Amino acid sequence: MASGIYAIAHIGHLKLYVGEVNRLSKVWPPMLAQLNSGTYPHPQLQQVWNSEGNKRHFTFHTKTEIIGDKDILGIEELLAEIAK
């Protein structure tokens, strides 16, 4: 994965945690390790991760995947925020 925007979707709860990083392929494994160890710096995401059974309830998406899925509820608002 290249640099760019990513999203972690909380399955079944219509929550999307969006971020931007350089070198996604190098960032995702440490990010997952932080979530699993309880040390992720975003307290709300960490709390949900801890209470919802970890990665079984989350999916990871790149900007390209998000833009290509026109069935996402609120995609226009999300893309407007990404463009800022």
N, C-alpha and C positions, 0 to 999 in steps of 0.2 A: 504494500500500500504506500502511496505517496503522501506528501504533506497535505494537510487540509482539515476539513470539518468532519466530525464524526458524531454519532448519536448512540446512546445506550437506551434502548426501549424497555420499559417495565411492562411486561406482557400482562394483559388483562386489566390494566389500570389506567390506560391512556396517558401515561407519563413518559416524557422524553427528556433525557438529559443530554444536552448538546455541548460540545467543546471544540476547540481548535488546537492542533498541535503540528509540529514538524515531524516527519517520518513516522507515520501511524504504525507501521509494522514494528518499530522499535519501542513505541510507547505502550501499545496495548498489553503485551505480556506483563510489564511491571505494574500497569494500572490494575490488571486482574489480580496480581499478587497482593497489591495494597488492599483491594476490596476484600480478598479472602483472609488477610491478616488483620483487618479492622483498622487500617491506618490511612484510608483514602481521605484526602483533604476536604472533600465536599461532604459535610456532616449529614445532610438530608439523604443523599444517595447512599452513603455508608449505612445509615440507619435502616433504610428500606432493604438494602442488600442483606444486612444481618437478619432482619425479621422475615424476609421472604424466601429463605432457602437458597441464597446465593445465585449462581449463574443459571440455574434451571428456569428462572423466571425473567430472564433478561436476554435481549438480543443486541448485537452490535452492528451498526450500519455506517457506511461511508457516505459522504456527500453525494457521490454519483448515484448510489443506490436510492437515496432519499429523493433526489430530484427526479429520478426515473419512475418513481411510484406515485402516480397521480391519484391513487385511491387513499392516500394518507389524509385523514381528517385534518383540516387546517393547514394543508401544504402551502397555500398561498401566503399565509401569515408567517409560517416558518421560513420560507424562502426570502420573504421581505426582511426578516430579522437577520438571516445569514448574510444578506447583501449589505447590511449596515457596516 
